[in-house]
């Protein structure tokens, strides 16, 4: 099995400025490093190198996407605003979306890493791929940056590949702890893309990601949200993938499975309140590999989203990429067993209630697919 890996050092040069957690510095807020810093991503790349895993990956060199690519998803005003702020050298492109000098060009390259990974899978160069993208993209709306995301990396890449005739139907599974609102918006009326977001209920953005948000028009039924309660652990996540994600993908049968791979549902993330460890992410990745083999001829790609624990994200990401490559290195997560011992890791009744409710959405999806057949 050939696994592609897309990384570019310039992605680490996106400057999010100083803050304290997510608060801008001010009179009573001492400046510090912004949580969306290069740290966790660079450490993940470094761990891939020192563990020897890199020798089992196919390096893929990304190129920036074009303005034309952006405009298939984003408004001209949004693109112009990002470029202007980037040329100015600092500021906020939207709510909690800092920008620095050259961030516009780096964001084009970040979308290009996602596109390059998808294209490599669709053309058969590799079986699956991981794009270590930065800045992330799943919060970016067509007309607004937000939540550290400037452009929709997944949206721009899918639309370009559809335009090129390389992609018909895609399924996006977002396991970032925050709701994938931007990806949802881009494809909300489009039955050619099934979107599934597994996230912490009402964490960010507030008011988005509800069970009842299922798409509209021709896209009704093709958007599934599973807003898990804070404190959900491995039992809740694995039940969600077995009872919701797996049957949805089997019914939809996409040409490509895409995972929006955030690691902020880990037990050590400063922004999330979930309890996953690297071994749970490994098991979720194994489920996605098996589901891709069953539904999309094995075509699977993952693109990096959130995750703000500099020390722990590398173990989670490394476990996922090991699973894609079907190669286990000598890396041992020193904290995985500790997280496993936390109380409440098993599926809890209030978590099962959400999954039960989300299960009802599958009937609507199947009915829509049957009507379209």
PyMOL commands that set and color helices and strands:
alter all, ss='L'
color gray80, all
select helices_A, chain A and resi 9-13+39-50+53-56+67-71+76-88+103-122+153-163+181-187+217-219+234-252+278-295+313-325+336-340+349-372
alter helices_A, ss='H'
color red, helices_A
select strands_A, chain A and resi 3-6+18-20+23-24+32-33+58-60+90-92+98-100+128-131+170-174+193-200+223-228+256-261+300-304
alter strands_A, ss='S'
color yellow, strands_A
deselect
rebuild
show_as cartoon
